[in-house]
Amino acid sequence: MIGSKVNDILVFLSVVDAGSFVAGGKAFGLSRSTAGKAIARLEDAYGARLLNRTTRALELTDEGRGLYRQGLEIRAAIEAADATFNTEPGAPRGTLRITAPDAVGRRLLLPVVKSYIHRWPDMRIEVGFSDRIDNLIDSGFDLAIRVGVSSPDSSFISKTLMTLKPVLCASPAYFNDRSRPGRAEQLDLYDLMQFTSRGDRQGWRIFEEDGTSVRVQGRVRLRMDSAEALREAALAGLGIALLPHLLVEEDLVAGRLEQVLPNLDCGSVPVIALYPHKRLLEPRVRHFIDVLTAHISQI
């Protein structure tokens, strides 16, 4: 029966999202055993293993990833159908799953999440902080906020939300036993701290006041995949970092950090929203982007 299979697929999605049969079944009011039987029925029906079970985790097989993607479409269609019976046409329902970078994401999203939940109190929001974009669909995210990247492939729609101005900054204590640089070329003599993600290293291209471009190689002593960790390292006096002004603005005002070579232009970095291509954008995603855009316009 199609109806029972759809229900089993929804249970399958819940188990994958929760990472366990116990938690996934509980979301449907089912026991671990009953949730396991639902997935076993699917595996029998499709003649393929969907999950590899270990004592510590559940891992999707290739067939499982395919069914998960299709299941997301089924769940979205059901939620869209439910939404048509709301007293407010097009109002968001269900759970909105977002992934965002940790440092900038927290500063941008938390005020928006507060406004969004206040406006639609029946909505649930899950946020994962990560710089990865290749797992947007497979991990069940509806929306990704990313800094300094473009859409990874044609299966994503991208929307530029704002641009960030990076600044060179360091703790005043870092210069207790050394002079401050006077030109971009002198940065090679200092301890630089750079962002890296999955082997891709950040390169610094800085522009002098006359527009001359300078590529800073420098003495890179520390690389990390977290902008927040780089900020903490700068506060600790470990060197000079290139960070979004939005992230370090309060530290600069309070004197915990100081801007290095403030007359130089360090370029700009886009903040984009990424979401999978779909014929109709779910109300929960569309409304969140609207609230986020309105918030950013006031920054």
Buried (B, 14 or more C-beta within 10 A) or exposed (E): EEEEBBBBBBBBBBBBBBEBBBBBBBBBEBEBEEBBBBBEBBBEEBEBBBBEEEEEEBEBBEBBBBBBEEBBEBBBEBBBEEBEEBEEEEBBBBBBBBBBBBBBBBBBBEBBBEBBBEEBEEBEBEBBBBBBBEEBBBBBBBBBBBBBBEBBEEEBBBEEBBEBEBBBBBBEEBBEEEEBBEEBEEBEEBBBBBBBBEEEEBEBEBBBEEEEEBEBEBEBEBBBBBBBBBBBBBBEBBBBBBBBBBBBEEBBEEEBBBBBBEEBBBBEBBBBBBBBEEEEBBBBBBBBBEBBBEBEEEE
